[in-house]
Amino acid sequence: MNWYLSRLASMGSSEILWRSRLAAMLPLDWTRFKTRSVVPVPRWTPFTATAYPVRLHDYGYAMERIQIFDLEFPVGFDFDWHHDYRNNKQVERRFSGRLDIRNTEVVGDIKYIWEVNRHQYLSALAYAQNGGQYTDTLARAVRSWLRDNPYLSGVNWTSSLELALRIISWALLYPRIATDVNCDSAFRDRWLASIYLHLSRIARRLSLYSSANNHLIGELVGLYVGASCFPFWGACAGWRDFAHRSLEREILLQVSDDGVNREQAMSYHLFTLELLLLAFVVGRNCGRPFSDAYAGRLRAMLDFLHAVATPAGDLPWYGDSDDARGFVFAQDESALEVTTQLGGLLFDEPAWLRFRVRPTAATQALVPDLLGALSNSAASSGPPRELFTDGGLACVRTNDDMIRLLMDFGPLGYTSIAAHGHADALSIWLAIGDEYFVIDAGTYAYHSHSEWRNYFRSTAAHNTARVDDCDQSQIAGRFLWSTKAKPRLVQFQESIGHVVIEAEHDGYTRLDDPVVHRRTVDFDRATGSFSLADSFRCAHRHTIELFFHLHEDATVTHVAGGTAEILWHGSRIVFSSPDTLLPWDVICGFEAPKVGWRSRAFNRKQPITTLRLRAEINGNTVIVTQVDVQP
């Protein structure tokens, strides 16, 4: 009940009316579930490779296993499409409108079911080196899914985003099973009927208002790609044009002017970038290009990745992550490799090609005409951008580009619910060489392990300050926040050999004695060392904690007198405070309270070293921390 009240409070009157109308459609959906839905007769034509916007090839990796989060399955495994293999939970195949996907007792961990049903592993198999020998496997899997998932039956019809990602996978694998579709009329009729029902359902059930985040982008791209690749009904032209117009709008709304995804989550930056690039390429290949404004925002998103990624492609994984991909042509290619290579070729930016020399399977399928430009990957387009004012981030680097520091002064997240943001205002990240050393703790879980879900989103899981054991923003649900901290940039100032970043937030002004936290970073471009001045404006007593979460390979070698020395990958990093009365706590894998953990992938976590500085203050106070890097 608390969640429903908080969720209702995040909505305006228009959204409440819209959701009421959707709820009123349940009886009609029930009728569609109980009776066979009428699907218009398709104007189907046999597959023609030259006219299709995706080129089939077998230059990907040879697939030897199917990876679903932390689970592995053999290629050709016959999935039960309604089974959570992680928790051994079978879900009833009943009316989707009455299934509570939030209830783990009913559906287990829904992510494990949905991930299989996105069929992205099938699209990867279609383009693998050994993909040709698995044509029957692909066709059998699609037939099995169609048989076990009639319209609105079960959890695989509960989310429009899931429908959209499945349609994208079907569009990608279609060239591989085209002969089966051509020759088997019963299979063709059933598949085409399901494609139409997918597209019509997406068009009617878009994620709007406070839910209009990455879900809406995914749904629109699925509608656009599906209507473009399967244009067999009169409605397809309208769906395609509507999705095209809507994507032109959403990329400007959901991506800042300087290219940062407004959900404040690196994983969703990559997820939406993959999707937006796919729509862009399909439009290009079909002769219906997107606008210069759309292309400009894609370029800005890629520029941001270029700025924050280390030479080896490590990223600051802030905000939520469920390891989601917009599309998959090869399981062993990262979203960073795929997007930067596609973007580098499409927009003639050789510097973006630095993460991948060999052509990706996605590049060979989507832009084979541009493959010759990969030989220009050594070229440079100048130093990357450092200040992303609209996006709320700064990424400064040393003169030799070997050390970079990132600071967050952006909002909690996007729309009124800020679903995928974390309580990380004024947090910092530090990369030394190829990897980030001061890291983000990650996400770990979405629908299960609620206590861990809350920890990984909390202020204590980030490299910032906590006041009186409270989070900067208040959690109201697994994807819902109530009171939200509002950060602002105070200054970004260049001086000889140094750059100063200063920002503050009001998250703790809700306390009985309001506290304003301001952080000033002074970064030395020559050495990569920096100082932090954390000031707290208040009138009375408070408990202050500063957290620094370190890479799992970090080793604490000495802690004494306000100094903590760390060894990591050949570098010596020293954290010190002028006030020796503030000792460093070294925390690793604590459970009560939860501190000192990192999640590198969905449903996986490991202990890490966390440094904590704890102080009791009375009135206005400044705490200074010096971080010296000695490579």
TORKEPA-183174 format. One record per residue (C-alpha): x, y, z; residue in one letter; residue number from 1. Coordinates in steps of 0.02 Angstrom, whole numbers. Layout:
TORKEPA-183174
PT    east   north      up  residuo  num
PT       X       Y       Z        A  NUM
...
***
This chain:
TORKEPA-183174
PT    east   north      up  residuo  num
PT       0       0       0        M    1
PT     143     120      39        N    2
PT     215      87    -133        W    3
PT      48     119    -220        Y    4
PT      24     281    -124        L    5
PT     201     340    -166        S    6
PT     179     290    -348        R    7
PT      15     383    -357        L    8
PT      98     537    -282        A    9
PT     225     535    -425        S   10
PT      86     553    -556        M   11
PT      -6     704    -621        G   12
PT    -193     705    -656        S   13
PT    -166     667    -842        S   14
PT     -64     512    -801        E   15
PT    -192     451    -675        I   16
PT    -329     468    -807        L   17
PT    -222     379    -937        W   18
PT    -183     234    -820        R   19
PT    -366     222    -772        S   20
PT    -410     203    -955        R   21
PT    -280      66    -975        L   22
PT    -353     -25    -825        A   23
PT    -526      -9    -901        A   24
PT    -462    -104   -1053        M   25
PT    -431    -262    -951        L   26
PT    -602    -340    -992        P   27
PT    -568    -316   -1178        L   28
PT    -396    -394   -1158        D   29
PT    -477    -538   -1064        W   30
PT    -592    -565   -1213        T   31
PT    -444    -563   -1331        R   32
PT    -357    -690   -1219        F   33
PT    -506    -808   -1214        K   34
PT    -547    -797   -1400        T   35
PT    -432    -804   -1549        R   36
PT    -385    -626   -1597        S   37
PT    -425    -576   -1774        V   38
PT    -268    -533   -1872        V   39
PT    -279    -450   -2044        P   40
PT    -221    -555   -2189        V   41
PT     -39    -507   -2223        P   42
PT      23    -451   -2393        R   43
PT     173    -564   -2372        W   44
PT     309    -578   -2502        T   45
PT     456    -698   -2499        P   46
PT     615    -637   -2417        F   47
PT     735    -540   -2530        T   48
PT     910    -516   -2459        A   49
PT     951    -364   -2566        T   50
PT     798    -268   -2504        A   51
PT     817    -313   -2320        Y   52
PT     902    -183   -2205        P   53
PT    1008    -314   -2117        V   54
PT    1136    -423   -2207        R   55
PT    1155    -603   -2153        L   56
PT    1334    -664   -2125        H   57
PT    1430    -793   -2024        D   58
PT    1579    -687   -1971        Y   59
PT    1533    -682   -1786        G   60
PT    1605    -792   -1650        Y   61
PT    1569    -977   -1645        A   62
PT    1439    -996   -1508        M   63
PT    1478   -1133   -1384        E   64
PT    1355   -1087   -1245        R   65
PT    1207    -976   -1206        I   66
PT    1240    -851   -1067        Q   67
PT    1089    -790    -967        I   68
PT    1159    -680    -828        F   69
PT    1252    -801    -712        D   70
PT    1182    -957    -795        L   71
PT    1248   -1055    -944        E   72
PT    1154   -1170   -1062        F   73
PT    1211   -1275   -1209        P   74
PT    1175   -1210   -1384        V   75
PT    1012   -1286   -1440        G   76
PT     940   -1298   -1264        F   77
PT     750   -1314   -1269        D   78
PT     691   -1180   -1149        F   79
PT     531   -1185   -1051        D   80
PT     479   -1006   -1090        W   81
PT     387    -987    -924        H   82
PT     521   -1052    -807        H   83
PT     642    -956    -695        D   84
PT     796   -1068    -707        Y   85
PT     888    -968    -574        R   86
PT     759    -999    -438        N   87
PT     676   -1154    -512        N   88
PT     508   -1066    -518        K   89
PT     371   -1114    -641        Q   90
PT     249    -975    -686        V   91
PT      69   -1010    -730        E   92
PT      18    -981    -911        R   93
PT    -135    -878    -870        R   94
PT    -202    -709    -924        F   95
PT     -57    -588    -927        S   96
PT    -163    -443    -864        G   97
PT    -186    -528    -696        R   98
PT      -5    -581    -666        L   99
PT      89    -481    -534        D  100
PT     266    -478    -602        I  101
PT     326    -389    -443        R  102
PT     278    -539    -335        N  103
PT     425    -659    -324        T  104
PT     310    -791    -252        E  105
PT     213    -788    -416        V  106
PT     348    -764    -548        V  107
PT     515    -793    -461        G  108
PT     642    -668    -529        D  109
PT     555    -606    -685        I  110
PT     720    -547    -760        K  111
PT     777    -727    -787        Y  112
PT     618    -769    -883        I  113
PT     615    -610    -986        W  114
PT     799    -620   -1033        E  115
PT     775    -789   -1116        V  116
PT     616    -731   -1203        N  117
PT     701    -579   -1281        R  118
PT     778    -707   -1401        H  119
PT     939    -608   -1412        Q  120
PT    1037    -768   -1394        Y  121
PT     947    -829   -1551        L  122
PT     996    -674   -1650        S  123
PT    1177    -702   -1595        A  124
PT    1167    -884   -1650        L  125
PT    1102    -830   -1820        A  126
PT    1261    -729   -1855        Y  127
PT    1387    -846   -1773        A  128
PT    1526    -931   -1871        Q  129
PT    1429   -1091   -1851        N  130
PT    1260   -1008   -1873        G  131
PT    1221   -1097   -2036        G  132
PT    1215   -1266   -1950        Q  133
PT    1088   -1201   -1824        Y  134
PT     951   -1145   -1943        T  135
PT     839   -1287   -1886        D  136
PT     877   -1245   -1704        T  137
PT     824   -1064   -1731        L  138
PT     665   -1111   -1821        A  139
PT     623   -1242   -1689        R  140
PT     645   -1115   -1550        A  141
PT     530    -989   -1634        V  142
PT     400   -1125   -1667        R  143
PT     411   -1179   -1485        S  144
PT     387   -1001   -1424        W  145
PT     235    -974   -1536        L  146
PT     157   -1135   -1474        R  147
PT     183   -1098   -1290        D  148
PT     142    -911   -1293        N  149
PT     -27    -879   -1370        P  150
PT     -85    -699   -1365        Y  151
PT     -93    -626   -1188        L  152
PT     -54    -793   -1108        S  153
PT      81    -783    -974        G  154
PT     217    -662    -919        V  155
PT     292    -640   -1091        N  156
PT     147    -527   -1141        W  157
PT     152    -416    -986        T  158
PT     282    -287   -1042        S  159
PT     283    -190   -1205        S  160
PT     472    -172   -1192        L  161
PT     492    -361   -1190        E  162
PT     382    -374   -1345        L  163
PT     487    -242   -1431        A  164
PT     654    -324   -1393        L  165
PT     587    -492   -1453        R  166
PT     526    -413   -1616        I  167
PT     699    -338   -1642        I  168
PT     778    -509   -1618        S  169
PT     654    -587   -1739        W  170
PT     693    -453   -1868        A  171
PT     879    -489   -1852        L  172
PT     865    -679   -1864        L  173
PT     735    -679   -2003        Y  174
PT     865    -691   -2144        P  175
PT     932    -852   -2067        R  176
PT     762    -940   -2059        I  177
PT     688    -860   -2216        A  178
PT     689   -1026   -2310        T  179
PT     588   -1110   -2170        D  180
PT     466    -965   -2173        V  181
PT     451    -976   -2362        N  182
PT     423   -1164   -2366        C  183
PT     316   -1195   -2211        D  184
PT     152   -1102   -2232        S  185
PT      84   -1156   -2062        A  186
PT     239   -1090   -1974        F  187
PT     234    -932   -2078        R  188
PT      51    -897   -2039        D  189
PT      74    -922   -1852        R  190
PT     233    -817   -1845        W  191
PT     161    -674   -1948        L  192
PT       5    -672   -1839        A  193
PT     113    -657   -1682        S  194
PT     218    -520   -1762        I  195
PT      61    -419   -1798        Y  196
PT      -4    -446   -1621        L  197
PT     165    -391   -1551        H  198
PT     166    -231   -1654        L  199
PT     -16    -186   -1621        S  200
PT       6    -219   -1435        R  201
PT     161    -110   -1425        I  202
PT      73      31   -1518        A  203
PT     -74      25   -1395        R  204
PT      27       4   -1235        R  205
PT     174     124   -1244        L  206
PT     260     177   -1082        S  207
PT     210     358   -1060        L  208
PT     214     498    -930        Y  209
PT     323     450    -780        S  210
PT     365     283    -863        S  211
PT     428     366   -1023        A  212
PT     611     320   -1001        N  213
PT     717     188   -1087        N  214
PT     561      79   -1097        H  215
PT     479     202   -1216        L  216
PT     635     211   -1325        I  217
PT     644      22   -1333        G  218
PT     460       7   -1377        E  219
PT     471     138   -1514        L  220
PT     627      59   -1589        V  221
PT     542    -112   -1586        G  222
PT     389     -37   -1671        L  223
PT     498      52   -1800        Y  224
PT     611     -96   -1840        V  225
PT     466    -220   -1839        G  226
PT     358    -114   -1955        A  227
PT     507     -84   -2070        S  228
PT     564    -265   -2080        C  229
PT     391    -344   -2082        F  230
PT     287    -219   -2184        P  231
PT     151    -344   -2224        F  232
PT      -2    -251   -2158        W  233
PT     -78     -83   -2201        G  234
PT     -51     -23   -2023        A  235
PT     138     -43   -2035        C  236
PT     169     119   -2129        A  237
PT      75     216   -1995        G  238
PT     165     127   -1853        W  239
PT     334     156   -1936        R  240
PT     303     341   -1966        D  241
PT     233     366   -1790        F  242
PT     384     279   -1713        A  243
PT     502     382   -1822        H  244
PT     423     547   -1764        R  245
PT     418     491   -1583        S  246
PT     600     437   -1582        L  247
PT     649     607   -1653        E  248
PT     562     683   -1502        R  249
PT     621     561   -1369        E  250
PT     806     569   -1410        I  251
PT     800     757   -1377        L  252
PT     703     732   -1215        L  253
PT     797     584   -1142        Q  254
PT     974     633   -1193        V  255
PT    1052     795   -1132        S  256
PT    1121     923   -1253        D  257
PT    1296     861   -1213        D  258
PT    1254     679   -1239        G  259
PT    1220     608   -1064        V  260
PT    1071     493   -1041        N  261
PT     953     581    -919        R  262
PT     918     422    -822        E  263
PT    1090     448    -745        Q  264
PT    1139     266    -774        A  265
PT    1286     214    -882        M  266
PT    1207      46    -925        S  267
PT    1051     132    -993        Y  268
PT    1158     256   -1088        H  269
PT    1229     107   -1184        L  270
PT    1061      17   -1195        F  271
PT     970     166   -1271        T  272
PT    1119     209   -1381        L  273
PT    1114      35   -1458        E  274
PT     928      51   -1491        L  275
PT     937     228   -1560        L  276
PT    1082     179   -1673        L  277
PT     987      26   -1736        L  278
PT     837     133   -1785        A  279
PT     955     258   -1867        F  280
PT    1040     122   -1972        V  281
PT     877      36   -2021        V  282
PT     810     204   -2077        G  283
PT     970     236   -2175        R  284
PT     965      65   -2257        N  285
PT     780      82   -2301        C  286
PT     801     255   -2376        G  287
PT     708     344   -2235        R  288
PT     847     437   -2142        P  289
PT     827     519   -1973        F  290
PT     857     706   -1951        S  291
PT    1019     798   -1922        D  292
PT     959     837   -1745        A  293
PT     939     651   -1710        Y  294
PT    1111     614   -1782        A  295
PT    1186     757   -1681        G  296
PT    1120     686   -1518        R  297
PT    1190     514   -1564        L  298
PT    1359     595   -1593        R  299
PT    1349     679   -1424        A  300
PT    1311     513   -1338        M  301
PT    1463     435   -1421        L  302
PT    1571     585   -1376        D  303
PT    1524     560   -1194        F  304
PT    1577     377   -1201        L  305
PT    1740     429   -1283        H  306
PT    1771     549   -1137        A  307
PT    1739     433    -990        V  308
PT    1802     266   -1057        A  309
PT    1980     215   -1013        T  310
PT    2101     159   -1151        P  311
PT    2047     -20   -1119        A  312
PT    1862      25   -1121        G  313
PT    1822      21    -935        D  314
PT    1677     134    -886        L  315
PT    1611     216    -727        P  316
PT    1457     107    -701        W  317
PT    1350     232    -606        Y  318
PT    1162     211    -585        G  319
PT    1060      53    -617        D  320
PT    1112     -91    -727        S  321
PT    1031    -256    -772        D  322
PT    1157    -297    -910        D  323
PT    1022    -260   -1040        A  324
PT    1066    -250   -1224        R  325
PT     967    -164   -1360        G  326
PT    1014    -298   -1486        F  327
PT    1143    -438   -1497        V  328
PT    1234    -503   -1651        F  329
PT    1373    -584   -1548        A  330
PT    1374    -627   -1363        Q  331
PT    1560    -590   -1346        D  332
PT    1550    -409   -1409        E  333
PT    1519    -273   -1281        S  334
PT    1394    -133   -1303        A  335
PT    1538      -9   -1298        L  336
PT    1628     -98   -1441        E  337
PT    1470    -112   -1545        V  338
PT    1408      66   -1523        T  339
PT    1574     155   -1543        T  340
PT    1621      56   -1698        Q  341
PT    1452      86   -1779        L  342
PT    1457     269   -1730        G  343
PT    1637     293   -1785        G  344
PT    1597     225   -1958        L  345
PT    1429     312   -1979        L  346
PT    1493     483   -1924        F  347
PT    1673     469   -1986        D  348
PT    1752     485   -1813        E  349
PT    1907     374   -1813        P  350
PT    1945     409   -1630        A  351
PT    1789     313   -1578        W  352
PT    1856     156   -1664        L  353
PT    1993     134   -1533        R  354
PT    1896       4   -1432        F  355
PT    1884    -124   -1572        R  356
PT    2000    -158   -1720        V  357
PT    1913    -311   -1790        R  358
PT    1741    -281   -1869        P  359
PT    1599    -324   -1752        T  360
PT    1461    -440   -1809        A  361
PT    1342    -292   -1792        A  362
PT    1447    -184   -1909        T  363
PT    1455    -322   -2039        Q  364
PT    1267    -346   -2032        A  365
PT    1212    -164   -2026        L  366
PT    1343     -58   -2118        V  367
PT    1446    -178   -2225        P  368
PT    1473     -38   -2351        D  369
PT    1575      60   -2222        L  370
PT    1695     -78   -2167        L  371
PT    1841      -6   -2266        G  372
PT    1850     144   -2149        A  373
PT    1908      34   -2004        L  374
PT    2087      57   -2062        S  375
PT    2079     238   -2000        N  376
PT    2060     188   -1817        S  377
PT    2228     263   -1767        A  378
PT    2175     440   -1809        A  379
PT    2131     561   -1669        S  380
PT    2000     699   -1664        S  381
PT    2080     797   -1522        G  382
PT    2057     793   -1333        P  383
PT    1887     733   -1271        P  384
PT    1762     850   -1191        R  385
PT    1776     868   -1001        E  386
PT    1623     965    -942        L  387
PT    1446     901    -972        F  388
PT    1347    1038    -889        T  389
PT    1175     986    -952        D  390
PT    1209     804    -912        G  391
PT    1275     843    -738        G  392
PT    1448     765    -750        L  393
PT    1630     818    -768        A  394
PT    1773     706    -822        C  395
PT    1946     784    -806        V  396
PT    2110     700    -850        R  397
PT    2297     715    -831        T  398
PT    2406     786    -967        N  399
PT    2460     611   -1020        D  400
PT    2278     549   -1018        D  401
PT    2323     407    -899        M  402
PT    2220     464    -750        I  403
PT    2044     534    -755        R  404
PT    1924     592    -620        L  405
PT    1736     595    -642        L  406
PT    1617     695    -530        M  407
PT    1428     688    -528        D  408
PT    1323     845    -502        F  409
PT    1172     788    -603        G  410
PT     993     753    -547        P  411
PT     944     589    -468        L  412
PT     863     522    -626        G  413
PT     732     548    -761        Y  414
PT     546     586    -742        T  415
PT     458     601    -575        S  416
PT     503     424    -518        I  417
PT     691     433    -562        A  418
PT     677     244    -579        A  419
PT     857     199    -619        H  420
PT     952     334    -525        G  421
PT    1057     305    -369        H  422
PT    1083     419    -217        A  423
PT    1256     470    -279        D  424
PT    1254     661    -288        A  425
PT    1432     733    -285        L  426
PT    1506     559    -301        S  427
PT    1677     538    -383        I  428
PT    1761     401    -485        W  429
PT    1948     387    -519        L  430
PT    2027     291    -663        A  431
PT    2212     250    -666        I  432
PT    2274     178    -829        G  433
PT    2155      51    -902        D  434
PT    2032      33    -758        E  435
PT    1932     131    -632        Y  436
PT    2009     119    -458        F  437
PT    1882     220    -357        V  438
PT    1728     131    -422        I  439
PT    1540     125    -416        D  440
PT    1470     -19    -314        A  441
PT    1347     -71    -451        G  442
PT    1168    -135    -441        T  443
PT    1159    -324    -409        Y  444
PT     969    -351    -407        A  445
PT     805    -278    -467        Y  446
PT     652    -380    -420        H  447
PT     731    -495    -290        S  448
PT     839    -466    -134        H  449
PT     754    -303     -86        S  450
PT     878    -267      54        E  451
PT    1023    -279     -68        W  452
PT     927    -179    -198        R  453
PT     913     -39     -71        N  454
PT    1095     -49     -18        Y  455
PT    1167     -35    -192        F  456
PT    1060     118    -227        R  457
PT    1101     199     -61        S  458
PT    1219     343     -24        T  459
PT    1333     226      76        A  460
PT    1367     127     -84        A  461
PT    1439     280    -171        H  462
PT    1593     390    -157        N  463
PT    1510     537     -73        T  464
PT    1454     596     100        A  465
PT    1313     529     208        R  466
PT    1235     629     349        V  467
PT    1156     552     504        D  468
PT    1146     378     423        D  469
PT    1019     447     297        C  470
PT    1017     433     109        D  471
PT    1025     595      10        Q  472
PT     862     545     -77        S  473
PT     726     436      -4        Q  474
PT     686     265     -77        I  475
PT     499     233     -99        A  476
PT     505      72    -201        G  477
PT     618     -35    -309        R  478
PT     605      90    -451        F  479
PT     535     239    -358        L  480
PT     603     385    -258        W  481
PT     506     512    -157        S  482
PT     612     657     -91        T  483
PT     754     688    -214        K  484
PT     918     780    -188        A  485
PT     942     925    -309        K  486
PT    1126     954    -351        P  487
PT    1197    1106    -440        R  488
PT    1366    1151    -513        L  489
PT    1444    1300    -424        V  490
PT    1602    1316    -529        Q  491
PT    1714    1228    -654        F  492
PT    1876    1326    -656        Q  493
PT    2037    1299    -752        E  494
PT    2202    1364    -682        S  495
PT    2385    1329    -718        I  496
PT    2401    1140    -708        G  497
PT    2242    1120    -605        H  498
PT    2054    1110    -628        V  499
PT    1929    1145    -489        V  500
PT    1754    1070    -486        I  501
PT    1634    1133    -354        E  502
PT    1454    1077    -330        A  503
PT    1323    1057    -192        E  504
PT    1157     973    -159        H  505
PT    1007    1001     -44        D  506
PT     964     820      -4        G  507
PT     992     844     182        Y  508
PT     896    1006     201        T  509
PT     746     897     244        R  510
PT     826     857     414        L  511
PT     764     946     570        D  512
PT     927    1043     565        D  513
PT     953    1068     377        P  514
PT    1123    1024     305        V  515
PT    1192    1079     137        V  516
PT    1336     973      71        H  517
PT    1460    1059     -44        R  518
PT    1609     968    -121        R  519
PT    1759    1052    -201        T  520
PT    1883     949    -303        V  521
PT    2054    1018    -347        D  522
PT    2133     903    -478        F  523
PT    2318     910    -526        D  524
PT    2336     880    -713        R  525
PT    2520     834    -697        A  526
PT    2505     695    -567        T  527
PT    2322     646    -555        G  528
PT    2323     682    -369        S  529
PT    2179     784    -300        F  530
PT    2104     857    -143        S  531
PT    1924     854     -85        L  532
PT    1850     987      26        A  533
PT    1681     931      91        D  534
PT    1590    1071     178        S  535
PT    1431    1050     281        F  536
PT    1327    1204     318        R  537
PT    1220    1173     471        C  538
PT    1183    1241     646        A  539
PT    1193    1090     761        H  540
PT    1268     917     784        R  541
PT    1275     786     646        H  542
PT    1366     626     603        T  543
PT    1461     635     439        I  544
PT    1531     488     340        E  545
PT    1639     495     183        L  546
PT    1649     334      79        F  547
PT    1778     280     -50        F  548
PT    1743     113    -135        H  549
PT    1897      33    -211        L  550
PT    1929     -92    -350        H  551
PT    1925    -272    -289        E  552
PT    2112    -294    -322        D  553
PT    2158    -150    -206        A  554
PT    2264    -196     -53        T  555
PT    2273     -87     102        V  556
PT    2454     -89     159        T  557
PT    2454      40     299        H  558
PT    2325     135     402        V  559
PT    2381     256     539        A  560
PT    2366     437     593        G  561
PT    2236     492     466        G  562
PT    2326     405     322        T  563
PT    2279     250     222        A  564
PT    2400     179      93        E  565
PT    2337      68     -49        I  566
PT    2429     -38    -177        L  567
PT    2339     -71    -340        W  568
PT    2406    -136    -505        H  569
PT    2579     -66    -471        G  570
PT    2520     105    -411        S  571
PT    2527     173    -234        R  572
PT    2378     280    -185        I  573
PT    2376     374     -20        V  574
PT    2218     441      62        F  575
PT    2253     566     200        S  576
PT    2164     695     305        S  577
PT    2248     842     392        P  578
PT    2142     803     544        D  579
PT    2229     649     617        T  580
PT    2088     632     744        L  581
PT    1981     563     602        L  582
PT    2045     385     576        P  583
PT    2006     282     421        W  584
PT    1891     132     439        D  585
PT    1935     -10     321        V  586
PT    1777    -108     279        I  587
PT    1763    -263     172        C  588
PT    1605    -363     145        G  589
PT    1508    -306     298        F  590
PT    1330    -375     309        E  591
PT    1263    -277     458        A  592
PT    1261    -141     405        P  593
PT    1292    -180     222        K  594
PT    1452     -93     164        V  595
PT    1601    -147      60        G  596
PT    1523    -237     -88        W  597
PT    1530    -227    -276        R  598
PT    1417    -300    -410        S  599
PT    1500    -313    -580        R  600
PT    1354    -404    -661        A  601
PT    1171    -440    -629        F  602
PT    1143    -555    -479        N  603
PT    1329    -563    -438        R  604
PT    1419    -475    -296        K  605
PT    1587    -483    -210        Q  606
PT    1673    -404     -60        P  607
PT    1783    -252     -94        I  608
PT    1882    -133      13        T  609
PT    1790      25      64        T  610
PT    1874     168     157        L  611
PT    1763     267     273        R  612
PT    1800     428     365        L  613
PT    1676     461     506        R  614
PT    1661     625     601        A  615
PT    1547     707     729        E  616
PT    1523     890     686        I  617
PT    1436    1036     771        N  618
PT    1393    1179     654        G  619
PT    1478    1228     492        N  620
PT    1624    1110     456        T  621
PT    1746    1073     316        V  622
PT    1829     902     300        I  623
PT    1980     895     184        V  624
PT    2040     734     103        T  625
PT    2199     722      -1        Q  626
PT    2219     580    -127        V  627
PT    2396     560    -196        D  628
PT    2428     445    -343        V  629
PT    2602     374    -366        Q  630
PT    2608     264    -522        P  631
***
